[in-house]
Amino acid sequence: MDPIISKRIYEAINFSSKSKRQIINEMKISKSRFYSILNGEGHINEKTIIKLCTVLEVSSDWLLGLKESIYGK
């Protein structure tokens, strides 16, 4: 996984009022899968990117490093 994605996930989590536990529950993924994503391990598919963006309320363009603004503007 691209390191920018992991970095931005951490940024979004820190910006969010949600706990990691809440994010895991809302995404409906395992704790181990969540932490492997945070650590940049393995592949992250489109469905997971969409879930992350929805739960963290960020744009996919920002998460993928295509835009600088966290809000997609």
N, CA, C and O atoms as CSV, one atom per row, in Angstrom:
chain,resi,resn,atom,element,x,y,z
A,1,MET,N,N,0.843,-1.172,0.000
A,1,MET,CA,C,0.000,0.000,0.000
A,1,MET,C,C,0.888,1.235,0.000
A,1,MET,O,O,1.959,1.246,0.607
A,2,ASP,N,N,0.436,2.257,-0.677
A,2,ASP,CA,C,1.157,3.524,-0.731
A,2,ASP,C,C,1.221,4.131,0.668
A,2,ASP,O,O,0.197,4.220,1.346
A,3,PRO,N,N,2.419,4.555,1.114
A,3,PRO,CA,C,2.554,5.127,2.460
A,3,PRO,C,C,1.701,6.370,2.694
A,3,PRO,O,O,1.345,6.665,3.835
A,4,ILE,N,N,1.370,7.098,1.636
A,4,ILE,CA,C,0.529,8.300,1.797
A,4,ILE,C,C,-0.852,7.919,2.321
A,4,ILE,O,O,-1.464,8.674,3.076
A,5,ILE,N,N,-1.339,6.750,1.921
A,5,ILE,CA,C,-2.666,6.321,2.373
A,5,ILE,C,C,-2.653,6.071,3.878
A,5,ILE,O,O,-3.537,6.539,4.596
A,6,SER,N,N,-1.659,5.342,4.350
A,6,SER,CA,C,-1.553,5.087,5.798
A,6,SER,C,C,-1.421,6.386,6.573
A,6,SER,O,O,-2.063,6.573,7.606
A,7,LYS,N,N,-0.591,7.274,6.072
A,7,LYS,CA,C,-0.386,8.573,6.729
A,7,LYS,C,C,-1.696,9.348,6.821
A,7,LYS,O,O,-2.022,9.928,7.856
A,8,ARG,N,N,-2.427,9.344,5.735
A,8,ARG,CA,C,-3.681,10.093,5.715
A,8,ARG,C,C,-4.769,9.429,6.554
A,8,ARG,O,O,-5.617,10.117,7.123
A,9,ILE,N,N,-4.752,8.128,6.636
A,9,ILE,CA,C,-5.701,7.450,7.518
A,9,ILE,C,C,-5.448,7.881,8.954
A,9,ILE,O,O,-6.385,8.193,9.690
A,10,TYR,N,N,-4.171,7.899,9.355
A,10,TYR,CA,C,-3.826,8.369,10.700
A,10,TYR,C,C,-4.285,9.808,10.916
A,10,TYR,O,O,-4.834,10.136,11.968
A,11,GLU,N,N,-4.060,10.668,9.919
A,11,GLU,CA,C,-4.493,12.070,10.026
A,11,GLU,C,C,-6.001,12.157,10.213
A,11,GLU,O,O,-6.489,12.897,11.067
A,12,ALA,N,N,-6.731,11.400,9.414
A,12,ALA,CA,C,-8.195,11.434,9.488
A,12,ALA,C,C,-8.693,10.920,10.833
A,12,ALA,O,O,-9.647,11.460,11.392
A,13,ILE,N,N,-8.051,9.882,11.350
A,13,ILE,CA,C,-8.437,9.347,12.656
A,13,ILE,C,C,-8.189,10.389,13.743
A,13,ILE,O,O,-9.030,10.591,14.619
A,14,ASN,N,N,-7.049,11.040,13.685
A,14,ASN,CA,C,-6.733,12.072,14.679
A,14,ASN,C,C,-7.683,13.257,14.588
A,14,ASN,O,O,-7.993,13.890,15.597
A,15,PHE,N,N,-8.139,13.554,13.387
A,15,PHE,CA,C,-9.068,14.665,13.166
A,15,PHE,C,C,-10.489,14.291,13.578
A,15,PHE,O,O,-11.284,15.152,13.955
A,16,SER,N,N,-10.798,13.004,13.501
A,16,SER,CA,C,-12.142,12.506,13.792
A,16,SER,C,C,-12.413,12.474,15.295
A,16,SER,O,O,-11.491,12.385,16.106
A,17,SER,N,N,-13.668,12.546,15.640
A,17,SER,CA,C,-14.058,12.408,17.049
A,17,SER,C,C,-14.323,10.941,17.398
A,17,SER,O,O,-14.676,10.625,18.534
A,18,LYS,N,N,-14.152,10.051,16.420
A,18,LYS,CA,C,-14.438,8.631,16.629
A,18,LYS,C,C,-13.204,7.902,17.142
A,18,LYS,O,O,-12.071,8.221,16.781
A,19,SER,N,N,-13.458,6.918,17.993
A,19,SER,CA,C,-12.370,6.071,18.471
A,19,SER,C,C,-12.052,5.019,17.400
A,19,SER,O,O,-12.846,4.786,16.488
A,20,LYS,N,N,-10.903,4.403,17.526
A,20,LYS,CA,C,-10.546,3.332,16.592
A,20,LYS,C,C,-11.559,2.197,16.692
A,20,LYS,O,O,-11.909,1.589,15.681
A,21,ARG,N,N,-12.023,1.914,17.881
A,21,ARG,CA,C,-13.026,0.861,18.071
A,21,ARG,C,C,-14.314,1.196,17.305
A,21,ARG,O,O,-14.901,0.329,16.658
A,22,GLN,N,N,-14.747,2.465,17.385
A,22,GLN,CA,C,-15.948,2.883,16.653
A,22,GLN,C,C,-15.744,2.732,15.147
A,22,GLN,O,O,-16.635,2.273,14.432
A,23,ILE,N,N,-14.571,3.120,14.680
A,23,ILE,CA,C,-14.272,3.029,13.250
A,23,ILE,C,C,-14.309,1.570,12.795
A,23,ILE,O,O,-14.896,1.251,11.761
A,24,ILE,N,N,-13.684,0.696,13.564
A,24,ILE,CA,C,-13.687,-0.737,13.244
A,24,ILE,C,C,-15.115,-1.270,13.185
A,24,ILE,O,O,-15.475,-1.991,12.254
A,25,ASN,N,N,-15.920,-0.918,14.169
A,25,ASN,CA,C,-17.313,-1.381,14.201
A,25,ASN,C,C,-18.116,-0.845,13.027
A,25,ASN,O,O,-18.882,-1.586,12.413
A,26,GLU,N,N,-17.952,0.430,12.709
A,26,GLU,CA,C,-18.707,1.021,11.597
A,26,GLU,C,C,-18.268,0.459,10.251
A,26,GLU,O,O,-19.079,0.319,9.336
A,27,MET,N,N,-16.984,0.140,10.133
A,27,MET,CA,C,-16.488,-0.434,8.881
A,27,MET,C,C,-16.828,-1.912,8.748
A,27,MET,O,O,-16.790,-2.472,7.653
A,28,LYS,N,N,-17.162,-2.543,9.883
A,28,LYS,CA,C,-17.481,-3.977,9.905
A,28,LYS,C,C,-16.301,-4.810,9.389
A,28,LYS,O,O,-16.451,-5.686,8.537
A,29,ILE,N,N,-15.118,-4.497,9.944
A,29,ILE,CA,C,-13.922,-5.275,9.632
A,29,ILE,C,C,-13.298,-5.739,10.942
A,29,ILE,O,O,-13.627,-5.226,12.012
A,30,SER,N,N,-12.407,-6.698,10.852
A,30,SER,CA,C,-11.748,-7.199,12.057
A,30,SER,C,C,-10.710,-6.191,12.559
A,30,SER,O,O,-10.205,-5.353,11.812
A,31,LYS,N,N,-10.422,-6.308,13.821
A,31,LYS,CA,C,-9.407,-5.445,14.432
A,31,LYS,C,C,-8.045,-5.671,13.767
A,31,LYS,O,O,-7.309,-4.717,13.515
A,32,SER,N,N,-7.718,-6.916,13.489
A,32,SER,CA,C,-6.430,-7.196,12.855
A,32,SER,C,C,-6.346,-6.613,11.450
A,32,SER,O,O,-5.299,-6.110,11.044
A,33,ARG,N,N,-7.449,-6.681,10.708
A,33,ARG,CA,C,-7.474,-6.076,9.354
A,33,ARG,C,C,-7.307,-4.570,9.453
A,33,ARG,O,O,-6.565,-3.977,8.669
A,34,PHE,N,N,-7.979,-3.949,10.396
A,34,PHE,CA,C,-7.884,-2.503,10.577
A,34,PHE,C,C,-6.435,-2.093,10.855
A,34,PHE,O,O,-5.923,-1.151,10.250
A,35,TYR,N,N,-5.785,-2.801,11.767
A,35,TYR,CA,C,-4.410,-2.438,12.111
A,35,TYR,C,C,-3.427,-2.772,10.990
A,35,TYR,O,O,-2.396,-2.112,10.865
A,36,SER,N,N,-3.720,-3.764,10.188
A,36,SER,CA,C,-2.854,-4.022,9.035
A,36,SER,C,C,-2.977,-2.893,8.013
A,36,SER,O,O,-1.998,-2.534,7.358
A,37,ILE,N,N,-4.185,-2.331,7.878
A,37,ILE,CA,C,-4.372,-1.174,7.001
A,37,ILE,C,C,-3.590,0.019,7.545
A,37,ILE,O,O,-2.891,0.701,6.797
A,38,LEU,N,N,-3.709,0.267,8.850
A,38,LEU,CA,C,-2.982,1.388,9.458
A,38,LEU,C,C,-1.477,1.252,9.291
A,38,LEU,O,O,-0.770,2.247,9.132
A,39,ASN,N,N,-0.991,0.017,9.328
A,39,ASN,CA,C,0.443,-0.227,9.208
A,39,ASN,C,C,0.917,-0.322,7.761
A,39,ASN,O,O,2.095,-0.564,7.495
A,40,GLY,N,N,-0.015,-0.130,6.831
A,40,GLY,CA,C,0.349,-0.149,5.416
A,40,GLY,C,C,0.670,-1.524,4.877
A,40,GLY,O,O,1.369,-1.651,3.872
A,41,GLU,N,N,0.173,-2.547,5.527
A,41,GLU,CA,C,0.455,-3.922,5.124
A,41,GLU,C,C,-0.613,-4.428,4.161
A,41,GLU,O,O,-1.806,-4.210,4.370
A,42,GLY,N,N,-0.184,-5.085,3.135
A,42,GLY,CA,C,-1.110,-5.711,2.208
A,42,GLY,C,C,-1.801,-4.728,1.278
A,42,GLY,O,O,-1.416,-3.566,1.143
A,43,HIS,N,N,-2.824,-5.245,0.654
A,43,HIS,CA,C,-3.586,-4.497,-0.349
A,43,HIS,C,C,-4.858,-3.938,0.280
A,43,HIS,O,O,-5.490,-4.585,1.115
A,44,ILE,N,N,-5.215,-2.746,-0.129
A,44,ILE,CA,C,-6.482,-2.154,0.307
A,44,ILE,C,C,-7.365,-2.016,-0.936
A,44,ILE,O,O,-6.990,-1.339,-1.893
A,45,ASN,N,N,-8.512,-2.643,-0.922
A,45,ASN,CA,C,-9.375,-2.622,-2.108
A,45,ASN,C,C,-10.313,-1.413,-2.102
A,45,ASN,O,O,-10.391,-0.660,-1.132
A,46,GLU,N,N,-11.012,-1.261,-3.212
A,46,GLU,CA,C,-11.894,-0.105,-3.394
A,46,GLU,C,C,-13.002,-0.059,-2.355
A,46,GLU,O,O,-13.345,1.011,-1.852
A,47,LYS,N,N,-13.555,-1.207,-2.036
A,47,LYS,CA,C,-14.644,-1.274,-1.051
A,47,LYS,C,C,-14.173,-0.766,0.315
A,47,LYS,O,O,-14.899,-0.045,1.000
A,48,THR,N,N,-12.968,-1.144,0.700
A,48,THR,CA,C,-12.412,-0.716,1.979
A,48,THR,C,C,-12.113,0.787,1.964
A,48,THR,O,O,-12.335,1.474,2.961
A,49,ILE,N,N,-11.617,1.288,0.850
A,49,ILE,CA,C,-11.369,2.730,0.716
A,49,ILE,C,C,-12.675,3.505,0.871
A,49,ILE,O,O,-12.723,4.524,1.559
A,50,ILE,N,N,-13.716,3.019,0.235
A,50,ILE,CA,C,-15.027,3.689,0.337
A,50,ILE,C,C,-15.525,3.660,1.775
A,50,ILE,O,O,-16.020,4.668,2.279
A,51,LYS,N,N,-15.398,2.516,2.441
A,51,LYS,CA,C,-15.815,2.425,3.846
A,51,LYS,C,C,-15.033,3.396,4.719
A,51,LYS,O,O,-15.609,4.101,5.548
A,52,LEU,N,N,-13.715,3.429,4.526
A,52,LEU,CA,C,-12.875,4.346,5.304
A,52,LEU,C,C,-13.307,5.796,5.107
A,52,LEU,O,O,-13.464,6.546,6.071
A,53,CYS,N,N,-13.494,6.176,3.862
A,53,CYS,CA,C,-13.881,7.559,3.560
A,53,CYS,C,C,-15.239,7.900,4.153
A,53,CYS,O,O,-15.436,8.999,4.672
A,54,THR,N,N,-16.154,6.982,4.080
A,54,THR,CA,C,-17.490,7.207,4.630
A,54,THR,C,C,-17.441,7.351,6.144
A,54,THR,O,O,-18.003,8.292,6.704
A,55,VAL,N,N,-16.771,6.419,6.801
A,55,VAL,CA,C,-16.707,6.426,8.266
A,55,VAL,C,C,-15.911,7.618,8.782
A,55,VAL,O,O,-16.281,8.234,9.782
A,56,LEU,N,N,-14.810,7.942,8.094
A,56,LEU,CA,C,-13.950,9.044,8.545
A,56,LEU,C,C,-14.379,10.401,7.985
A,56,LEU,O,O,-13.833,11.440,8.356
A,57,GLU,N,N,-15.355,10.375,7.094
A,57,GLU,CA,C,-15.910,11.592,6.497
A,57,GLU,C,C,-14.843,12.422,5.786
A,57,GLU,O,O,-14.702,13.624,6.012
A,58,VAL,N,N,-14.089,11.730,4.912
A,58,VAL,CA,C,-13.076,12.387,4.087
A,58,VAL,C,C,-13.293,11.988,2.638
A,58,VAL,O,O,-13.975,11.003,2.355
A,59,SER,N,N,-12.718,12.746,1.726
A,59,SER,CA,C,-12.860,12.404,0.311
A,59,SER,C,C,-11.843,11.329,-0.074
A,59,SER,O,O,-10.747,11.262,0.484
A,60,SER,N,N,-12.221,10.504,-1.023
A,60,SER,CA,C,-11.307,9.464,-1.491
A,60,SER,C,C,-10.117,10.083,-2.213
A,60,SER,O,O,-9.010,9.552,-2.135
A,61,ASP,N,N,-10.323,11.191,-2.910
A,61,ASP,CA,C,-9.206,11.875,-3.572
A,61,ASP,C,C,-8.165,12.314,-2.560
A,61,ASP,O,O,-6.966,12.195,-2.812
A,62,TRP,N,N,-8.606,12.818,-1.425
A,62,TRP,CA,C,-7.666,13.231,-0.387
A,62,TRP,C,C,-6.960,12.012,0.193
A,62,TRP,O,O,-5.737,12.009,0.329
A,63,LEU,N,N,-7.721,10.980,0.535
A,63,LEU,CA,C,-7.144,9.791,1.147
A,63,LEU,C,C,-6.080,9.158,0.254
A,63,LEU,O,O,-5.064,8.666,0.745
A,64,LEU,N,N,-6.313,9.173,-1.043
A,64,LEU,CA,C,-5.377,8.573,-1.985
A,64,LEU,C,C,-4.234,9.512,-2.370
A,64,LEU,O,O,-3.350,9.131,-3.138
A,65,GLY,N,N,-4.247,10.723,-1.843
A,65,GLY,CA,C,-3.175,11.663,-2.121
A,65,GLY,C,C,-3.325,12.453,-3.397
A,65,GLY,O,O,-2.366,13.055,-3.881
A,66,LEU,N,N,-4.543,12.453,-3.954
A,66,LEU,CA,C,-4.778,13.170,-5.212
A,66,LEU,C,C,-5.154,14.639,-4.992
A,66,LEU,O,O,-5.048,15.456,-5.907
A,67,LYS,N,N,-5.586,14.964,-3.789
A,67,LYS,CA,C,-5.928,16.347,-3.435
A,67,LYS,C,C,-5.351,16.656,-2.072
A,67,LYS,O,O,-5.172,15.766,-1.241
A,68,GLU,N,N,-5.062,17.919,-1.853
A,68,GLU,CA,C,-4.474,18.344,-0.584
A,68,GLU,C,C,-5.510,18.565,0.505
A,68,GLU,O,O,-5.213,18.362,1.682
A,69,SER,N,N,-6.715,18.975,0.142
A,69,SER,CA,C,-7.738,19.284,1.143
A,69,SER,C,C,-8.427,18.024,1.611
A,69,SER,O,O,-8.846,17.192,0.807
A,70,ILE,N,N,-8.541,17.892,2.923
A,70,ILE,CA,C,-9.203,16.743,3.526
A,70,ILE,C,C,-10.691,16.701,3.158
A,70,ILE,O,O,-11.315,15.641,3.214
A,71,TYR,N,N,-11.245,17.831,2.790
A,71,TYR,CA,C,-12.675,17.932,2.490
A,71,TYR,C,C,-12.992,17.770,1.017
A,71,TYR,O,O,-14.161,17.838,0.635
A,72,GLY,N,N,-11.995,17.559,0.181
A,72,GLY,CA,C,-12.237,17.328,-1.242
A,72,GLY,C,C,-12.448,18.576,-2.049
A,72,GLY,O,O,-12.859,18.499,-3.207
A,73,LYS,N,N,-12.176,19.736,-1.467
A,73,LYS,CA,C,-12.365,20.996,-2.208
A,73,LYS,C,C,-11.071,21.444,-2.816
A,73,LYS,O,O,-11.027,22.482,-3.477
